[in-house]
Amino acid sequence: MKRISYAEHVFATDDHLADLVLEYARLLARGDSSDTVTVPGRTQTGSIEPITLLIGPASQITAWPEDGPFDTDVSDAVRDLEHRIRARTTYIVETDEDPGPSLDEFDDLA
């Protein structure tokens, strides 16, 4: 379990989910963008609540480990954040294969 501090509030959530929140915040900051995400979190009263975060370039989010498990299913939130991260990640695939002819080699396209 990890604790997340966000806008003067602290809540606990799953380790992997907390890491994904931070990774998504980093990607949004790089792109000078913002988004809202909702994650399950244990509040200071001990109840599990959906917590919505506005994440953007100026977000100040910290996370640190805490003893104990987070015994709530976070699979939907994990899938959602992983999808958002993939959608904002640029992949460059390098290959040793010949890419074939370039457009310059076709006379009728010039």
C-alpha atoms as a printed R data frame, in Angstrom:
    type eleno elety resid chain resno       x      y       z
1   ATOM     1    CA   MET     A     1   0.000  0.000   0.000
2   ATOM     2    CA   LYS     A     2   1.138  3.566  -0.634
3   ATOM     3    CA   ARG     A     3  -0.028  6.889   0.661
4   ATOM     4    CA   ILE     A     4  -0.599  9.676  -1.847
5   ATOM     5    CA   SER     A     5  -0.528 13.323  -0.888
6   ATOM     6    CA   TYR     A     6  -2.470 15.583  -3.223
7   ATOM     7    CA   ALA     A     7  -3.708 19.117  -2.606
8   ATOM     8    CA   GLU     A     8  -3.395 18.909   1.185
9   ATOM     9    CA   HIS     A     9  -5.219 15.571   1.290
10  ATOM    10    CA   VAL     A    10  -3.703 12.172   1.996
11  ATOM    11    CA   PHE     A    11  -5.162  8.801   1.075
12  ATOM    12    CA   ALA     A    12  -3.932  5.227   0.763
13  ATOM    13    CA   THR     A    13  -4.165  3.083  -2.344
14  ATOM    14    CA   ASP     A    14  -2.594  0.102  -4.064
15  ATOM    15    CA   ASP     A    15   1.185  0.294  -4.728
16  ATOM    16    CA   HIS     A    16   0.921 -0.290  -8.469
17  ATOM    17    CA   LEU     A    17  -1.970  2.132  -8.823
18  ATOM    18    CA   ALA     A    18  -0.045  4.858  -6.976
19  ATOM    19    CA   ASP     A    19   2.925  4.310  -9.311
20  ATOM    20    CA   LEU     A    20   0.634  4.608 -12.338
21  ATOM    21    CA   VAL     A    21  -0.834  7.878 -11.034
22  ATOM    22    CA   LEU     A    22   2.682  9.314 -10.767
23  ATOM    23    CA   GLU     A    23   3.679  8.007 -14.192
24  ATOM    24    CA   TYR     A    24   0.565  9.516 -15.777
25  ATOM    25    CA   ALA     A    25   1.212 12.834 -14.017
26  ATOM    26    CA   ARG     A    26   4.736 12.842 -15.453
27  ATOM    27    CA   LEU     A    27   3.453 12.199 -18.981
28  ATOM    28    CA   LEU     A    28   0.831 14.932 -18.697
29  ATOM    29    CA   ALA     A    29   3.414 17.404 -17.414
30  ATOM    30    CA   ARG     A    30   5.727 16.598 -20.334
31  ATOM    31    CA   GLY     A    31   2.885 17.296 -22.750
32  ATOM    32    CA   ASP     A    32   1.771 20.438 -20.901
33  ATOM    33    CA   SER     A    33  -1.665 18.856 -20.540
34  ATOM    34    CA   SER     A    34  -4.106 17.920 -17.800
35  ATOM    35    CA   ASP     A    35  -6.723 15.271 -17.112
36  ATOM    36    CA   THR     A    36  -8.890 13.949 -14.304
37  ATOM    37    CA   VAL     A    37  -8.613 10.396 -13.010
38  ATOM    38    CA   THR     A    38 -10.619  8.577 -10.372
39  ATOM    39    CA   VAL     A    39  -8.947  5.976  -8.179
40  ATOM    40    CA   PRO     A    40 -10.126  4.028  -5.128
41  ATOM    41    CA   GLY     A    41  -8.527  5.263  -1.931
42  ATOM    42    CA   ARG     A    42  -8.781  4.738   1.785
43  ATOM    43    CA   THR     A    43  -9.476  8.076   3.447
44  ATOM    44    CA   GLN     A    44  -8.350  9.112   6.903
45  ATOM    45    CA   THR     A    45 -11.672  7.838   8.293
46  ATOM    46    CA   GLY     A    46 -10.812  4.351   6.989
47  ATOM    47    CA   SER     A    47 -13.516  4.168   4.335
48  ATOM    48    CA   ILE     A    48 -12.779  3.306   0.703
49  ATOM    49    CA   GLU     A    49 -13.957  6.096  -1.562
50  ATOM    50    CA   PRO     A    50 -13.549  6.991  -5.238
51  ATOM    51    CA   ILE     A    51 -11.100  9.895  -5.284
52  ATOM    52    CA   THR     A    52 -10.915 12.142  -8.325
53  ATOM    53    CA   LEU     A    53  -7.650 13.921  -9.029
54  ATOM    54    CA   LEU     A    54  -7.054 16.757 -11.471
55  ATOM    55    CA   ILE     A    55  -3.563 16.062 -12.760
56  ATOM    56    CA   GLY     A    56  -1.647 18.633 -14.752
57  ATOM    57    CA   PRO     A    57   1.757 20.256 -15.168
58  ATOM    58    CA   ALA     A    58   1.503 22.055 -11.815
59  ATOM    59    CA   SER     A    59   0.297 19.024  -9.824
60  ATOM    60    CA   GLN     A    60   2.228 18.346  -6.673
61  ATOM    61    CA   ILE     A    61   1.689 14.677  -5.940
62  ATOM    62    CA   THR     A    62   3.846 12.585  -3.644
63  ATOM    63    CA   ALA     A    63   3.627  8.904  -2.795
64  ATOM    64    CA   TRP     A    64   5.363  6.835  -0.146
65  ATOM    65    CA   PRO     A    65   5.132  3.239   1.026
66  ATOM    66    CA   GLU     A    66   3.096  2.266   4.020
67  ATOM    67    CA   ASP     A    67   2.842 -1.051   5.810
68  ATOM    68    CA   GLY     A    68  -0.110 -3.241   5.085
69  ATOM    69    CA   PRO     A    69  -2.045 -4.366   2.025
70  ATOM    70    CA   PHE     A    70  -4.690 -2.403   0.181
71  ATOM    71    CA   ASP     A    71  -7.489 -4.967   0.144
72  ATOM    72    CA   THR     A    72  -9.718 -3.411  -2.492
73  ATOM    73    CA   ASP     A    73 -10.001 -4.416  -6.157
74  ATOM    74    CA   VAL     A    74  -8.252 -1.746  -8.204
75  ATOM    75    CA   SER     A    75  -8.192 -3.600 -11.525
76  ATOM    76    CA   ASP     A    76 -10.595 -1.204 -13.289
77  ATOM    77    CA   ALA     A    77  -8.569  1.842 -12.217
78  ATOM    78    CA   VAL     A    78  -5.306  0.129 -13.215
79  ATOM    79    CA   ARG     A    79  -6.690 -0.729 -16.679
80  ATOM    80    CA   ASP     A    80  -7.965  2.827 -17.108
81  ATOM    81    CA   LEU     A    81  -4.631  4.422 -16.211
82  ATOM    82    CA   GLU     A    82  -2.634  1.943 -18.285
83  ATOM    83    CA   HIS     A    83  -4.891  2.753 -21.265
84  ATOM    84    CA   ARG     A    84  -4.424  6.509 -20.744
85  ATOM    85    CA   ILE     A    85  -0.651  6.085 -20.442
86  ATOM    86    CA   ARG     A    86  -0.460  3.974 -23.621
87  ATOM    87    CA   ALA     A    87  -2.543  6.550 -25.498
88  ATOM    88    CA   ARG     A    88  -0.046  9.302 -24.607
89  ATOM    89    CA   THR     A    89   3.129  7.296 -25.116
90  ATOM    90    CA   THR     A    90   5.008  7.504 -28.394
91  ATOM    91    CA   TYR     A    91   6.629  4.280 -29.438
92  ATOM    92    CA   ILE     A    92   9.544  4.155 -31.854
93  ATOM    93    CA   VAL     A    93  10.190  0.725 -33.244
94  ATOM    94    CA   GLU     A    94  13.626  0.128 -34.666
95  ATOM    95    CA   THR     A    95  14.147 -2.750 -37.027
96  ATOM    96    CA   ASP     A    96  16.998 -4.185 -39.056
97  ATOM    97    CA   GLU     A    97  14.677 -4.929 -41.958
98  ATOM    98    CA   ASP     A    98  14.870 -2.968 -45.204
99  ATOM    99    CA   PRO     A    99  11.901 -0.554 -45.231
100 ATOM   100    CA   GLY     A   100  11.562 -0.913 -49.004
101 ATOM   101    CA   PRO     A   101  11.760  1.789 -51.638
102 ATOM   102    CA   SER     A   102  11.367  5.433 -50.693
103 ATOM   103    CA   LEU     A   103   8.897  7.726 -52.451
104 ATOM   104    CA   ASP     A   104  11.833  9.331 -54.294
105 ATOM   105    CA   GLU     A   105  12.285  6.100 -56.277
106 ATOM   106    CA   PHE     A   106   8.853  6.343 -57.940
107 ATOM   107    CA   ASP     A   107   8.987  8.678 -60.962
108 ATOM   108    CA   ASP     A   108   5.223  9.010 -61.264
109 ATOM   109    CA   LEU     A   109   4.932 10.430 -57.743
110 ATOM   110    CA   ALA     A   110   7.423 13.244 -58.309
